[in-house]
Structures are given as C-alpha cells and as structure tokens.
C-alpha cells in the first residue's frame, strides 16, 4: 500500500524488496553513484535513476507526492523520505 505517513517501516521494506528484485537497490543506498555528465554512461544512469524515482513517487499517497517531487535523484528522494518518516 502507498506510503501514508504512518506505515513507513512496512512501506520501505516493500520498496527495498522490489528494488532488490529489479537489481536497482544501489540507487537508494548510495552504491550506484551518479555518473559525471560527460561520462558515456551518464544518460543510462539518469534513465535508470528516473525509473527508480518514478517507482518510489508512485508508491506514495497522492497528498505526499508534491512534497517530495523535486528531489534531484532517487538517493536524495529516499533520504528525504527516511528523514521525515523513519521513527
């Protein structure tokens, strides 16, 4: 179920499981760092990061999306959510 502010622990666990299954966990735990813009892999990294961001944003209760919409990458988005909702 979407993150509503009261279910962060179960929500974050389900997101982590889904990202592990898609081999994308590195985008939120800092292991898959952003490529330099002049790096040939930058566009590929950016595309994958945008996919992860969209998965996370689509897993938020609609009233929360606008608050977190302007994160610049998936890691930043994940850290902002953790800071706000983790007990």
PEMOCOR-V314795 format. One line per field, one symbol per residue. ss: DSSP state (A for helix, B for strand, O for the rest). burial: # if it has 16 or more other ideal C-beta (glycine too) atoms within 10 Angstrom, else .. A space follows every 10 residues. Layout:
ss->???
burial->???
//
This chain:
ss->OOBOOOOAAA AAAAAAAAAA AOOOOAAAAO OOOOOOOOOO OAAAAAAAAA AAAAAAAOOB OAAAAAAAOO OOOAAAAAAA AAAAAOO
burial->..#....#.. ##..#...#. ...#####.. .#.#...... ....#..##. .##.##..## ...#...#.. #.###.##.. #...#..
//
